[in-house]
């Protein structure tokens, strides 16, 4: 189980660094959403399913959707 935790934490670090490196904001937003989704998996494996569901719904789902909608609504005004 420790190997699984280590793999998920490594995947979180890679996704977080990728969010910083990407040039397109959409890719950065999706990568940040992946960090939240992986955190939800970690919470589930650590026997906190209520926290995992909240993290998946709010962290990975709702905040990612709000960021993408905001990006598309403000993108046209830059030009």
N, C-alpha and C positions, 0 to 999 in steps of 0.2 A: 504494500500500500504506500510505503514511503517513496517508492520509485514513481508511482502515479502522481503523488503530490509534487515531487520534484519536477516531473515533466510538465505538469500544469503551471507551476510557478515559472518555469523557464519559458513556456509558451506565453504567459502573461508579460514577462519582461520583453520578449521579442515583439509582441504586439504593441506594447507601450513605446518601445524605441521606434518601431515602424511608424507609429502615429506622429512622432516628431520628425521623421525623415521625409515622409511623403510630401510631394509638392502640391498635389490636389487636396483641397479641403475635404472633399467627399471621402476620399480614401482614408484620411486621418480620422474622420468621424467614425467610419466603419471599424477601423482598427481600435479606436477607443471603446467602441461598443463590444468588440471582441474581448477586451480586458474585463469588462463587467460580466460578460457571459461566462468567461472562464472562472471568474471569482464566484459566480453562482454555482458552478459545478464543484468548486472547492468547498463551498459552504454545505452543499448537499452531501459530499463525501465525508465531511466532518460532522455529520449528523445534526445539521441545523436546517431542516427543510423549509421552515417558515422564513428564515433569513434568505435562503437560496431563492425561494419564489419571489420575495420582495426585490431582491437584487436583479433577478432576471426580468421581472416586469418593469421596474422603474429604471434601474441602471442600464440594462442592455436594450430594453424595448422603448420605453417612453422617452428617455433623454436623447437617445440616438435619433428617434423620429423627430423630436422637436428641433434638434440641431440641423437635420437634413432639410426640414421644411423651412426653417429660418434661413438657411443658406440659399435655397432656391428662390425664396421671396426677396432676398436682398441682393442677389447676384445681378439682376437686371438693372439695378440702379447705379452700379459702379461705372458703367460705360457712359 
